[in-house]
Amino acid sequence: MYSFISDERIFIWTAALLYLVAFVFGFYSLSQSKRYPRIILLTLVIVGFLFQTLGLYGRGLKTSSCPLGNPFEIIQFITWTAILLYLVIGPAFRMSLLGFFSAGLAAGLGILSLLIPEWDRAYETGPNGINPWIETHASMALFSYGVFATLALTSVMYLVQNYGLKQKRSKGMVSFLPSILQLDQMNKRLLFMGVAVFTFAISVGMVKWVDDFSQIQNAKLIFALALWLAYLLVLILRLLNYLIGIKFSWTCVVLFTASLLTLWPIDASRSVVDEQPSEQGP
Amino acid sequence: MSKTQKELLLFASTHRSAPLEIREQFAISADRVASLYSGLRAIDSLEECLVLNTCNRIELYLISLKPEIKAVIEDHFCEFHNFEIDHLHKFSFWKSGLDVVNHLFEVSSGIDSQMVGETEITGQVKSSYQTAAEMASVGPVLHRVFQKCFQSTKWVRSNTTIGKGQISVGSVAVDLALRIFGKLTSSRILVIGTGEVGEKTVKALKSRGAHSISVSSRTYDNAETLAKKIEGQAIAFEDFPDTLSKFDIIVCSTASPEIIISSSMIKAVMHERPNQPMFFIDLAVPRDIASQVSDIPNVFLYNLDDLAKIANENLNSRIAEIDRCRQILQERAARLWSGLEHIEITH
């Protein structure tokens, strides 16, 4: 297990706390019906993102690989991707409040992963790190998880806006959310992007699997394929207009929650190398 | 009192001091404003003057060297409007010194407006200031007071929620339409009925970019007249149910005693456009649209009560913010007032 106070964990703690401050600040402003402090929130998220990047970079240097070897690193990589997506698509598509929701997700999952030391157990990467194809597969797969995380957030935003409009609410958060139509279009794009990246990740993984059947655990293969098929099915149904509106949004939220839960069976199938504190940590 | 006895004065009649029928008599058309200015500038003891003339107020901001200027101004005003002096006293008021600065700050920021927080007044104050500057009737004191007033107005607008929210039915409808469609440039609108509220609502939607507008009415001529007025097209009343799926926003304001849009009608429409939301605004009493329509996914129905409730909620939030704004503006006015000492104004 890595030391609880290693350098990169300090960076990641700082990032998580900055995300938490951004979320609490946004929540307070919205609950007081004050002007949404977009600049302050964006600054906090950007600084948090820089700390999280430094933390993950430091961890990558220690493991000589992309840091995706344990649940802690996986969670951090997913939230890092979600924040990256917010920083890219938030300003471009004027997705107000996406930063608030992204900061909440990154703070919640990030602090949870930091508070459970067992999730940050050590693992073997070999003297030269992990095979680059496996790293590509893993990083792309987790990048798609990050896209699905953002999709889940925009789906929640859709559900909140839809509820506000149906219940004739005009105060608080709903007045700052993007429109129903914008959120719907964003959901469609994110789903398409997530499925495309996930398909690429699965394809790279399959090549490796065909090369060596024994190297990949059945549980991991089954869960990954099931999740990919589920998202692919949702995309097809969405494109055919069979799954739309609040049903589509709920499906995206439930599917992302399920995808997070599948990380545990997948991770459990990985051989645990060492339950003791690792020498990789400081 | 300072050496030269300059005094900052305000003579005004507003919606707070005079009813509509009196304000109508005080109203000055744009072409007569110049004439009022030339009359005021002919008064010897008047150093600076500025006229603020809107539908809800006529205000004269004055810098004078003599206290007896009040009677001169009143006489001039009565003569200008052919108005009895007793009547004028009843419906007008004077303020002086710091109270004038406080009043101007409150007027410009919209907290003295009839619709609290409205933004139109700020533009009107700026425009009046510009006119006065062009006529060279403002000097160092009014320049300073009005510049600081615009700064304070901007600060209050940016840092309080005084201007947040909408307060007319039309603007509430626009606000809701934006929450559904994001922008209205590609939204197609159908107006059923040619009532005044419906027309105003459509005009509000049009002001935010909507340009594809159709009108339907039991009397086709009425539909054509309104369509022409709002640059839309008329649809025969019998044809509107078949065309509903082509529209995103439907505004109803007919005098029909019965429902004209049923739930089953909209369910069928939504089969044709399942992924495109529809926004129904029912301004009719009795209602034109069945309330069950709001249960259909992706359909949003608001009636007059719903819109009025939101408008009043927004108005309440503005009223609650007034005290905060007033306090901020008074602090700023006091700072400006103490800074005017060196221009030898009466304190």
Interface residues (C-beta under 8 A of the other chain):
Chain A: S33 K34 R35 Q161 G164 L165 K166 K168 S170 K171 V174 S175 L177 P178 S179 I180 L181 Q182 D184 N241 I244 G245 I246 K247
Chain B: N159 T161 K164 G165 V172 D175 L176 L178 R179 I180 F181 G182 P274 N275 P277 S294 P297 N298 F300 Y302 D306 K309 I310 E313 N314 S317
